[in-house]
Amino acid sequence: MLMIVIPVAMLMISIAIALNLWRLAIGPSLPDRILALDTMYVNAIALLILFGIYQQSALYFEAALLIAVMGFVGTVALSKYLLRGDIIE
């Protein structure tokens, strides 16, 4: 049963990533694009975790953790730049 559900969930998350790319490309404002990029990080993490479960490998979980950390730092940096115009004070 799990071998049927995981590919279906991976397909749905891949569609969500494609829709995030569309919002990232045509977002009407910069905050919309930052939010689309942040959502794409979360979807990439979910896709990697599902792929790790499917392959039964712990390596993908470590990659998902790295993407989570880099995604958080990137979102904070872009948001600070958008609000203040400078990242480091």
WOTAQUI-V142383 format. One record per backbone hydrogen bond with DSSP energy under -0.5 kcal/mol. NH is the residue of the N-H (numbers start at 1). CO is the residue of the C=O. Records with the same first field share a line. If there is no record, write none. Layout:
NH = CO  CO
//
This chain:
4 = 1
5 = 1
6 = 2
8 = 4
9 = 5
10 = 6
11 = 7
12 = 8
13 = 9
14 = 10
15 = 11
16 = 12
17 = 13
18 = 14
19 = 15
20 = 16
21 = 17
22 = 18
23 = 19
24 = 20
25 = 21
26 = 22
27 = 23
33 = 29
34 = 30
35 = 31
36 = 32
37 = 33
38 = 34
39 = 35
40 = 36
41 = 37
42 = 38
43 = 39
44 = 40
45 = 41
46 = 42
47 = 43
48 = 44
49 = 45
50 = 46
51 = 47
52 = 48
53 = 49
54 = 50
55 = 51
56 = 52
57 = 52
62 = 58
63 = 59
64 = 60
65 = 61
66 = 62
67 = 63
68 = 64
69 = 65
70 = 66
71 = 67
72 = 68
73 = 69
74 = 70
75 = 71
76 = 72
77 = 73
78 = 74
79 = 75
80 = 76
81 = 77
82 = 78
83 = 79
84 = 80
85 = 80  81
86 = 80
89 = 87
//
